[in-house]
Amino acid sequence: MKEWFKFSTDGFLAIILTTIGIYVALVILTRISGKRSFSKMSSFDFAMTVAIGSVMATVIISKSVSLQYGISALAIIYVIQMLVAAARRTKFVQDIVDNQPTLLMKDGKLLETNLKKCKVTESDIKAKLREANVIQLSEVKAVVFESTGDISVLHGTSDKSIDEWIMDF
């Protein structure tokens, strides 16, 4: 229990320097990796974020993991992310890695089964409709629970239909 309250200047300095080092490495690797690192999260983006946080925390706090090992682990995580991002161009990898969008409302009618499956409430849908400036349910063509967890509202006049390409799921 005494170890919890133990303080040493050397240990504190090591944590400061390691934190700065791993942070600089994270920024550099994120810049190299590109904007994909900041996009809305798919399941593999979420896994990468958790892995990065775990590596950073371990390197900063643990005396047994060196800064070099931590930077190497971060680099490997980013390489994996870039490889998976490139491989996602194939349908096979997309099906494994990405969540599928789900239709929550079609032509102004809620799809209750899909709402339950996605754990989305009617209140969530109402909020998104208001956010999209929908004032009549008849304007709503579709409400989609996107693969990133966002909810998109497609609306317009009754004389326009949604292009099939947009609803390709």
Backbone as ProteinMPNN parsed JSONL, in Angstrom:
{"seq_chain_A": "MKEWFKFSTDGFLAIILTTIGIYVALVILTRISGKRSFSKMSSFDFAMTVAIGSVMATVIISKSVSLQYGISALAIIYVIQMLVAAARRTKFVQDIVDNQPTLLMKDGKLLETNLKKCKVTESDIKAKLREANVIQLSEVKAVVFESTGDISVLHGTSDKSIDEWIMDF", "coords_chain_A": {"N_chain_A": [[0.816, -1.188, 0.0], [2.031, 1.186, 0.642], [3.479, 1.73, -1.61], [1.744, 2.944, -3.39], [1.68, 5.601, -2.71], [4.195, 6.43, -2.995], [6.724, 8.622, -4.099], [8.995, 9.715, -6.497], [11.493, 11.831, -7.744], [12.972, 11.075, -9.995], [11.333, 9.056, -11.11], [9.041, 10.563, -11.687], [10.071, 12.412, -13.539], [10.777, 10.609, -15.54], [8.232, 9.73, -16.331], [7.181, 12.124, -17.352], [8.947, 12.654, -19.531], [8.589, 10.291, -21.051], [5.864, 10.455, -21.617], [5.791, 12.78, -23.203], [7.42, 11.89, -25.322], [5.946, 9.629, -26.359], [3.604, 10.895, -27.037], [4.452, 12.724, -29.037], [5.287, 10.839, -30.932], [2.809, 9.65, -31.474], [1.398, 11.809, -32.657], [2.987, 12.255, -34.954], [2.768, 9.735, -36.265], [0.012, 9.678, -36.667], [-0.3, 11.807, -38.417], [1.116, 10.799, -40.609], [-0.442, 8.578, -41.193], [-2.852, 9.729, -41.997], [-6.071, 11.296, -42.706], [-7.926, 9.352, -42.131], [-7.639, 8.441, -39.567], [-9.103, 10.206, -38.068], [-11.699, 9.978, -38.785], [-15.223, 9.129, -38.592], [-15.996, 6.439, -36.447], [-15.495, 3.081, -37.386], [-15.805, -0.412, -36.645], [-13.176, -1.382, -36.712], [-11.735, 0.977, -36.477], [-12.443, 1.742, -33.914], [-11.301, -0.372, -32.459], [-8.628, 0.158, -32.995], [-8.315, 2.647, -31.736], [-8.715, 1.967, -29.04], [-6.542, 0.218, -28.725], [-4.377, 1.971, -29.167], [-4.704, 3.735, -27.0], [-4.279, 1.949, -24.902], [-1.607, 1.144, -25.348], [-0.311, 3.622, -25.077], [-0.916, 4.293, -22.384], [0.292, 2.151, -21.045], [2.998, 2.456, -21.756], [3.538, 4.968, -20.677], [3.094, 4.664, -17.891], [4.174, 2.174, -17.062], [7.19, 0.74, -15.946], [8.433, -1.31, -17.144], [8.147, -1.307, -19.87], [9.692, 0.08, -22.563], [10.185, 3.363, -24.046], [10.927, 3.133, -26.734], [9.882, 0.589, -27.386], [7.179, 1.162, -27.065], [6.75, 3.145, -29.054], [7.328, 1.572, -31.259], [5.21, -0.284, -31.056], [3.014, 1.453, -31.439], [3.575, 2.265, -34.074], [3.26, -0.174, -35.414], [0.526, -0.653, -34.952], [-0.551, 1.488, -36.412], [0.354, 0.813, -38.989], [-1.06, -1.552, -39.374], [-3.631, -0.45, -39.351], [-3.526, 1.145, -41.688], [-3.135, -0.85, -43.615], [-5.49, -2.383, -43.329], [-7.343, -0.402, -43.984], [-6.687, -0.009, -46.686], [-7.239, -2.585, -47.65], [-9.956, -2.658, -47.269], [-11.132, -1.83, -49.544], [-11.901, -3.966, -50.959], [-14.74, -6.073, -51.349], [-14.97, -8.382, -49.752], [-13.302, -7.937, -47.469], [-14.506, -5.608, -46.548], [-17.024, -6.58, -45.776], [-16.281, -8.09, -43.568], [-15.067, -6.247, -41.797], [-16.561, -3.805, -41.664], [-19.535, -2.31, -40.296], [-22.944, -2.759, -41.264], [-25.138, -0.391, -42.796], [-28.403, 0.456, -41.509], [-31.815, 0.602, -42.231], [-34.035, 2.731, -40.679], [-36.327, 4.179, -40.878], [-38.764, 4.463, -43.36], [-40.185, 6.183, -45.984], [-41.564, 7.901, -44.183], [-42.484, 6.155, -42.246], [-41.879, 4.399, -39.275], [-39.58, 1.718, -38.764], [-40.022, -0.599, -36.736], [-38.855, -3.074, -35.938], [-36.201, -2.83, -36.824], [-35.431, -0.594, -35.352], [-35.417, -1.66, -32.752], [-33.472, -3.656, -33.072], [-31.2, -2.113, -33.515], [-31.084, -0.721, -31.198], [-32.181, 1.854, -30.965], [-34.164, 4.594, -30.104], [-37.531, 5.897, -30.446], [-37.508, 8.531, -29.693], [-34.858, 9.226, -30.256], [-34.948, 9.209, -33.045], [-36.835, 11.233, -33.543], [-35.408, 13.446, -32.58], [-33.288, 13.524, -34.431], [-34.727, 14.03, -36.768], [-35.711, 16.582, -36.232], [-33.268, 17.905, -36.053], [-32.537, 17.764, -38.713], [-34.21, 19.567, -39.808], [-36.784, 18.719, -40.515], [-40.201, 19.062, -40.982], [-42.529, 17.819, -41.566], [-43.676, 14.506, -41.564], [-44.194, 13.379, -43.986], [-42.244, 14.373, -45.633], [-40.049, 12.816, -45.189], [-37.944, 10.552, -46.595], [-36.165, 8.502, -45.964], [-34.603, 7.213, -43.019], [-31.497, 6.506, -41.858], [-29.458, 4.33, -40.044], [-26.232, 4.677, -39.794], [-23.122, 2.998, -40.675], [-21.197, 3.998, -39.041], [-22.447, 4.706, -36.755], [-23.769, 7.072, -36.784], [-26.85, 8.831, -37.457], [-28.607, 9.29, -40.343], [-30.717, 11.503, -42.137], [-32.78, 11.411, -44.83], [-34.478, 13.502, -46.832], [-37.091, 15.181, -48.638], [-39.073, 16.611, -51.296], [-42.256, 15.159, -52.25], [-42.291, 14.438, -54.915], [-39.811, 13.582, -55.623], [-37.514, 10.875, -55.717], [-35.33, 8.585, -53.931], [-32.107, 7.981, -55.136], [-31.066, 4.781, -56.19], [-28.361, 4.097, -55.874], [-27.5, 5.47, -53.621], [-28.821, 4.127, -51.601], [-27.654, 1.621, -51.371], [-27.573, -0.96, -49.786]], "CA_chain_A": [[0.0, 0.0, 0.0], [2.919, 2.347, 0.689], [3.953, 1.978, -2.974], [0.798, 3.822, -4.067], [1.949, 6.982, -2.352], [5.623, 6.679, -3.169], [7.036, 9.615, -5.127], [10.417, 9.982, -6.706], [11.731, 12.811, -8.801], [13.389, 10.334, -11.19], [10.145, 8.418, -11.682], [8.185, 11.613, -12.227], [10.748, 12.91, -14.738], [10.648, 9.552, -16.552], [6.851, 9.769, -16.831], [7.05, 13.338, -18.173], [9.677, 12.466, -20.791], [7.945, 9.221, -21.798], [4.598, 10.99, -22.118], [6.114, 13.679, -24.316], [7.913, 11.073, -26.428], [4.887, 8.815, -26.953], [2.665, 11.839, -27.636], [5.051, 13.187, -30.295], [5.207, 9.704, -31.856], [1.401, 9.511, -31.859], [1.076, 12.89, -33.595], [3.698, 11.989, -36.221], [2.162, 8.574, -36.908], [-1.332, 10.061, -37.102], [-0.124, 12.638, -39.628], [1.525, 9.894, -41.692], [-1.591, 7.719, -41.492], [-3.826, 10.513, -42.739], [-7.343, 11.703, -42.119], [-8.69, 8.175, -41.725], [-7.53, 8.333, -38.109], [-10.039, 11.117, -37.429], [-13.041, 9.782, -39.316], [-16.175, 8.457, -37.711], [-15.421, 5.134, -36.16], [-16.016, 1.759, -37.687], [-15.351, -1.32, -35.583], [-11.717, -1.471, -36.69], [-11.238, 2.255, -35.958], [-12.634, 1.671, -32.477], [-10.266, -1.274, -31.939], [-7.356, 0.871, -33.082], [-8.32, 3.676, -30.707], [-8.51, 1.292, -27.758], [-5.166, -0.287, -28.714], [-3.477, 3.12, -29.002], [-4.826, 4.181, -25.613], [-3.647, 0.955, -24.04], [-0.152, 1.247, -25.533], [0.156, 4.881, -24.489], [-0.985, 4.199, -20.924], [1.303, 1.198, -20.579], [4.332, 3.046, -21.922], [3.687, 6.104, -19.766], [3.076, 4.268, -16.485], [4.951, 0.97, -16.762], [8.646, 0.839, -16.031], [8.954, -2.473, -17.867], [8.004, -1.107, -21.313], [10.477, 1.256, -22.931], [9.623, 4.296, -25.025], [11.161, 2.563, -28.064], [8.884, -0.465, -27.588], [5.883, 1.818, -27.213], [6.702, 3.756, -30.382], [7.234, 0.447, -32.2], [3.839, -0.803, -30.99], [2.161, 2.433, -32.118], [3.84, 2.183, -35.516], [2.643, -1.413, -35.901], [-0.929, -0.43, -34.957], [-0.861, 2.358, -37.549], [0.555, 0.048, -40.224], [-2.233, -2.437, -39.481], [-4.767, 0.38, -39.735], [-3.389, 1.528, -43.092], [-3.348, -2.06, -44.415], [-6.921, -2.704, -43.302], [-8.021, 0.647, -44.758], [-6.471, -0.315, -48.107], [-7.929, -3.845, -47.952], [-11.405, -2.421, -47.224], [-11.622, -1.557, -50.899], [-12.48, -5.209, -51.456], [-16.023, -6.394, -50.724], [-14.752, -9.416, -48.751], [-12.793, -7.31, -46.242], [-15.546, -4.684, -46.098], [-18.049, -7.364, -45.082], [-15.733, -8.542, -42.285], [-14.654, -5.137, -40.942], [-17.518, -2.71, -41.536], [-20.932, -2.521, -39.947], [-23.853, -2.432, -42.362], [-26.175, 0.586, -42.455], [-29.721, -0.133, -41.288], [-32.919, 1.504, -42.48], [-34.843, 2.884, -39.473], [-37.602, 4.769, -41.279], [-38.914, 4.513, -44.822], [-41.384, 6.92, -46.411], [-42.258, 8.455, -43.037], [-42.952, 5.094, -41.338], [-40.826, 3.779, -38.471], [-39.388, 0.277, -38.888], [-39.868, -0.955, -35.322], [-37.919, -4.19, -35.775], [-34.846, -2.304, -36.989], [-35.156, 0.278, -34.203], [-35.063, -2.534, -31.63], [-32.204, -4.316, -33.388], [-30.114, -1.125, -33.395], [-31.21, -0.078, -29.884], [-32.476, 3.26, -31.204], [-35.524, 4.886, -29.651], [-38.329, 6.838, -31.226], [-37.018, 9.865, -29.318], [-33.628, 9.462, -31.031], [-35.354, 9.52, -34.422], [-37.456, 12.565, -33.52], [-34.335, 14.44, -32.435], [-32.573, 13.62, -35.713], [-35.617, 14.682, -37.732], [-35.682, 18.017, -35.915], [-31.933, 18.386, -36.427], [-32.499, 17.858, -40.175], [-35.229, 20.55, -40.182], [-37.981, 18.08, -41.05], [-41.39, 19.552, -40.282], [-43.618, 16.913, -41.916], [-43.206, 13.136, -41.796], [-44.323, 13.079, -45.415], [-40.993, 14.785, -46.285], [-38.991, 11.857, -44.883], [-37.786, 9.426, -47.519], [-35.501, 7.432, -45.229], [-33.701, 7.502, -41.911], [-30.535, 5.409, -41.914], [-28.462, 4.181, -38.979], [-25.037, 4.466, -40.604], [-22.132, 2.05, -40.149], [-20.384, 4.711, -38.053], [-23.269, 5.005, -35.593], [-24.54, 8.286, -37.055], [-28.174, 8.65, -38.045], [-28.799, 10.211, -41.463], [-32.101, 11.717, -42.546], [-32.924, 11.765, -46.24], [-35.816, 14.064, -46.977], [-37.316, 16.02, -49.802], [-40.465, 16.697, -51.748], [-42.835, 13.856, -52.6], [-42.087, 14.117, -56.329], [-38.443, 13.098, -55.819], [-37.207, 9.607, -55.053], [-33.917, 8.409, -53.587], [-31.35, 7.171, -56.102], [-30.7, 3.453, -55.697], [-26.94, 4.057, -55.528], [-27.365, 5.964, -52.247], [-29.408, 3.151, -50.688], [-27.059, 0.338, -51.758], [-27.244, -1.81, -48.633]], "C_chain_A": [[0.865, 1.26, 0.0], [3.403, 2.724, -0.706], [3.031, 2.941, -3.734], [1.141, 5.288, -3.843], [3.417, 7.367, -2.5], [5.831, 7.667, -4.318], [8.539, 9.744, -5.236], [10.547, 10.956, -7.866], [12.129, 12.114, -10.089], [12.198, 9.687, -11.885], [9.231, 9.423, -12.346], [8.775, 12.181, -13.514], [10.639, 11.886, -15.873], [9.247, 9.56, -17.156], [6.648, 10.981, -17.74], [7.708, 13.129, -19.536], [9.033, 11.382, -21.661], [6.625, 9.7, -22.394], [4.832, 11.907, -23.306], [6.551, 12.866, -25.534], [6.815, 10.29, -27.121], [3.84, 9.71, -27.612], [3.185, 12.35, -28.984], [4.983, 12.068, -31.34], [3.779, 9.516, -32.356], [1.01, 10.568, -32.892], [1.725, 12.632, -34.951], [3.044, 10.829, -36.969], [0.749, 8.874, -37.404], [-1.263, 10.918, -38.36], [0.26, 11.78, -40.823], [0.332, 9.054, -42.15], [-2.679, 8.453, -42.264], [-5.129, 10.718, -42.004], [-8.184, 10.535, -41.639], [-8.701, 8.032, -40.206], [-8.561, 9.194, -37.387], [-11.468, 10.918, -37.887], [-13.956, 9.165, -38.276], [-15.751, 7.013, -37.584], [-16.211, 3.951, -36.69], [-15.483, 0.854, -36.577], [-13.827, -1.403, -35.546], [-11.086, -0.158, -36.233], [-11.337, 2.273, -34.434], [-11.556, 0.79, -31.846], [-8.906, -0.589, -31.943], [-7.246, 1.922, -31.985], [-8.062, 3.075, -29.329], [-7.066, 0.802, -27.644], [-4.164, 0.847, -28.497], [-3.514, 3.614, -27.559], [-4.129, 3.234, -24.653], [-2.121, 1.037, -24.127], [0.369, 2.506, -24.854], [0.155, 4.801, -22.964], [0.094, 3.278, -20.379], [2.699, 1.808, -20.644], [4.562, 4.168, -20.917], [3.86, 5.64, -18.323], [4.02, 3.114, -16.15], [6.444, 1.204, -16.916], [9.224, -0.271, -16.907], [8.852, -2.33, -19.386], [8.717, 0.19, -21.683], [9.736, 2.134, -23.932], [9.779, 3.734, -26.435], [10.15, 1.456, -28.37], [7.498, 0.134, -27.813], [5.721, 2.448, -28.583], [6.598, 2.664, -31.445], [5.816, -0.117, -32.232], [2.862, 0.146, -31.678], [2.333, 2.352, -33.632], [3.178, 0.94, -36.11], [1.123, -1.259, -35.968], [-1.317, 0.435, -36.154], [-0.653, 1.642, -38.887], [-0.63, -0.894, -40.441], [-3.446, -1.632, -39.935], [-4.709, 0.769, -41.205], [-3.607, 0.325, -44.012], [-4.826, -2.435, -44.471], [-7.709, -1.668, -44.103], [-7.867, 0.393, -46.258], [-7.242, -1.579, -48.511], [-9.446, -3.68, -47.962], [-11.971, -2.062, -48.583], [-12.225, -2.811, -51.528], [-13.753, -5.518, -50.673], [-15.848, -7.397, -49.584], [-14.308, -8.809, -47.416], [-13.821, -6.331, -45.682], [-16.608, -5.418, -45.29], [-17.575, -7.823, -43.706], [-15.572, -7.372, -41.313], [-15.767, -4.128, -40.665], [-18.889, -3.175, -41.062], [-21.776, -2.16, -41.16], [-24.821, -1.343, -41.909], [-27.517, -0.138, -42.299], [-30.787, 0.939, -41.492], [-33.819, 1.538, -41.242], [-36.234, 3.453, -39.773], [-37.634, 4.817, -42.793], [-40.246, 5.17, -45.14], [-42.232, 7.379, -45.226], [-42.766, 7.433, -42.029], [-41.765, 4.465, -40.612], [-40.784, 2.278, -38.721], [-39.011, -0.243, -37.504], [-38.843, -2.061, -35.087], [-36.482, -3.707, -35.865], [-34.463, -1.354, -35.858], [-34.702, -0.562, -33.012], [-33.701, -3.181, -31.855], [-31.019, -3.379, -33.171], [-30.115, -0.4, -32.049], [-31.344, 1.445, -30.009], [-33.926, 3.497, -30.798], [-36.232, 5.84, -30.609], [-37.882, 8.268, -30.936], [-35.736, 10.22, -30.064], [-33.973, 9.89, -32.456], [-35.968, 10.913, -34.486], [-36.395, 13.663, -33.424], [-33.586, 14.625, -33.75], [-33.43, 14.292, -36.784], [-35.644, 16.189, -37.499], [-34.351, 18.637, -36.328], [-31.814, 18.592, -37.934], [-33.56, 18.822, -40.715], [-36.434, 19.939, -40.882], [-39.169, 18.604, -40.26], [-42.624, 18.697, -40.581], [-43.042, 15.523, -42.151], [-43.293, 12.743, -43.267], [-43.079, 13.495, -46.206], [-39.906, 13.722, -46.166], [-39.024, 10.701, -45.869], [-37.191, 8.235, -46.789], [-34.721, 8.011, -44.064], [-32.807, 6.277, -41.802], [-29.602, 5.474, -40.708], [-27.182, 3.757, -39.688], [-24.065, 3.499, -39.919], [-21.245, 2.672, -39.08], [-21.149, 5.004, -36.763], [-24.045, 6.305, -35.735], [-25.916, 7.911, -37.586], [-28.34, 9.72, -39.11], [-30.275, 10.293, -41.807], [-32.088, 12.17, -44.002], [-34.352, 12.257, -46.421], [-35.884, 14.948, -48.197], [-38.785, 16.015, -50.174], [-40.943, 15.335, -52.244], [-42.603, 13.472, -54.055], [-40.674, 13.613, -56.626], [-38.25, 11.784, -55.072], [-35.704, 9.523, -54.797], [-33.254, 7.55, -54.656], [-30.949, 5.857, -55.456], [-29.256, 3.382, -55.217], [-26.716, 4.482, -54.081], [-27.819, 4.914, -51.245], [-28.884, 1.741, -50.977], [-26.605, -0.451, -50.537], [-28.345, -2.781, -48.355]], "O_chain_A": [[0.483, 2.28, -0.572], [3.705, 3.889, -0.968], [3.485, 3.668, -4.618], [0.906, 6.121, -4.719], [3.82, 8.483, -2.172], [5.199, 7.56, -5.369], [9.257, 9.864, -4.243], [9.795, 10.898, -8.838], [11.68, 12.506, -11.166], [12.07, 9.761, -13.107], [8.706, 9.178, -13.433], [8.045, 12.407, -14.479], [10.434, 12.256, -17.029], [9.096, 9.412, -18.369], [6.009, 10.87, -18.786], [7.099, 13.394, -20.572], [8.943, 11.541, -22.878], [6.306, 9.386, -23.541], [4.13, 11.809, -24.313], [6.102, 13.127, -26.65], [6.751, 10.281, -28.35], [3.253, 9.335, -28.626], [2.436, 12.399, -29.96], [4.66, 12.321, -32.5], [3.567, 9.25, -33.539], [0.361, 10.252, -33.889], [1.075, 12.778, -35.987], [2.794, 10.926, -38.171], [0.341, 8.373, -38.452], [-2.083, 10.765, -39.266], [-0.221, 12.012, -41.932], [0.126, 8.849, -43.346], [-3.355, 7.854, -43.1], [-5.27, 10.36, -40.835], [-9.076, 10.722, -40.811], [-9.678, 7.551, -39.633], [-8.864, 8.945, -36.221], [-12.366, 11.621, -37.423], [-13.509, 8.734, -37.213], [-15.204, 6.435, -38.523], [-17.418, 3.833, -36.478], [-14.788, 1.318, -35.674], [-13.242, -1.486, -34.466], [-10.0, -0.177, -35.654], [-10.435, 2.755, -33.749], [-10.968, 1.153, -30.827], [-8.125, -0.739, -31.003], [-6.189, 2.068, -31.372], [-7.279, 3.615, -28.547], [-6.438, 0.949, -26.595], [-3.212, 0.699, -27.73], [-2.47, 3.882, -26.966], [-3.469, 3.664, -23.708], [-1.431, 1.002, -23.108], [1.371, 2.464, -24.14], [1.126, 5.202, -22.323], [0.736, 3.587, -19.375], [3.483, 1.689, -19.702], [5.656, 4.301, -20.369], [4.701, 6.181, -17.605], [4.601, 3.085, -15.065], [6.898, 1.794, -17.896], [10.366, -0.183, -17.358], [9.412, -3.147, -20.118], [8.383, 1.261, -21.177], [8.784, 1.698, -24.578], [8.861, 3.844, -27.247], [9.62, 1.388, -29.479], [6.74, -0.34, -28.659], [4.672, 2.306, -29.212], [5.863, 2.815, -32.421], [5.279, -0.396, -33.304], [1.982, -0.296, -32.415], [1.354, 2.37, -34.378], [2.599, 1.004, -37.194], [0.5, -1.689, -36.939], [-2.301, 0.148, -36.835], [-1.424, 1.856, -39.823], [-1.139, -1.017, -41.555], [-4.201, -2.075, -40.801], [-5.726, 0.731, -41.898], [-4.204, 0.469, -45.079], [-5.349, -2.765, -45.535], [-8.642, -2.023, -44.823], [-8.821, 0.566, -47.016], [-7.829, -1.631, -49.592], [-10.15, -4.47, -48.591], [-13.19, -1.999, -48.744], [-12.966, -2.729, -52.507], [-13.829, -5.255, -49.473], [-16.51, -7.275, -48.553], [-14.866, -9.127, -46.365], [-13.987, -6.239, -44.466], [-17.041, -4.937, -44.243], [-18.378, -7.933, -42.779], [-15.904, -7.495, -40.134], [-15.895, -3.648, -39.538], [-19.34, -4.275, -41.38], [-21.366, -1.346, -41.987], [-25.28, -1.361, -40.767], [-27.734, -1.202, -42.879], [-30.665, 2.051, -40.98], [-34.31, 0.498, -40.803], [-37.185, 3.237, -39.022], [-36.644, 5.171, -43.432], [-41.294, 4.769, -44.634], [-43.458, 7.266, -45.25], [-43.416, 7.806, -41.053], [-40.784, 4.053, -41.232], [-41.825, 1.638, -38.871], [-37.833, -0.316, -37.151], [-38.054, -1.99, -34.145], [-35.635, -4.124, -35.074], [-33.302, -1.311, -35.45], [-33.726, -0.223, -32.342], [-32.878, -3.247, -30.942], [-29.964, -3.801, -32.699], [-29.25, 0.437, -31.791], [-30.718, 2.208, -29.274], [-34.807, 2.695, -31.111], [-35.614, 6.49, -31.452], [-37.877, 9.116, -31.829], [-35.541, 11.369, -30.46], [-33.369, 10.813, -33.003], [-35.653, 11.688, -35.389], [-36.481, 14.683, -34.109], [-33.283, 15.752, -34.14], [-32.914, 15.04, -37.614], [-35.604, 16.975, -38.446], [-34.305, 19.739, -36.876], [-31.089, 19.476, -38.39], [-33.786, 18.892, -41.923], [-37.038, 20.573, -41.747], [-39.16, 18.597, -39.029], [-43.652, 18.84, -39.919], [-42.04, 15.372, -42.85], [-42.551, 11.877, -43.732], [-42.876, 13.025, -47.326], [-38.952, 13.717, -46.944], [-40.009, 9.968, -45.961], [-37.639, 7.101, -46.961], [-34.242, 9.145, -44.114], [-33.29, 5.152, -41.671], [-29.035, 6.521, -40.394], [-27.06, 2.615, -40.13], [-24.185, 3.227, -38.725], [-20.613, 1.958, -38.301], [-20.571, 5.492, -35.792], [-24.892, 6.612, -34.896], [-26.118, 6.811, -38.1], [-28.229, 10.912, -38.825], [-30.993, 9.293, -41.776], [-31.47, 13.174, -44.354], [-35.311, 11.52, -46.193], [-34.867, 15.404, -48.719], [-39.626, 15.48, -49.451], [-40.142, 14.474, -52.608], [-42.707, 12.295, -54.401], [-40.375, 13.256, -57.765], [-38.744, 11.599, -53.96], [-34.915, 10.281, -55.364], [-33.786, 6.506, -55.034], [-30.537, 5.833, -54.297], [-28.961, 2.678, -54.252], [-25.856, 3.933, -53.392], [-27.26, 4.82, -50.152], [-29.625, 0.769, -50.833], [-25.409, -0.592, -50.284], [-28.246, -3.577, -47.422]]}, "name": "protein", "num_of_chains": 1, "seq": "MKEWFKFSTDGFLAIILTTIGIYVALVILTRISGKRSFSKMSSFDFAMTVAIGSVMATVIISKSVSLQYGISALAIIYVIQMLVAAARRTKFVQDIVDNQPTLLMKDGKLLETNLKKCKVTESDIKAKLREANVIQLSEVKAVVFESTGDISVLHGTSDKSIDEWIMDF"}
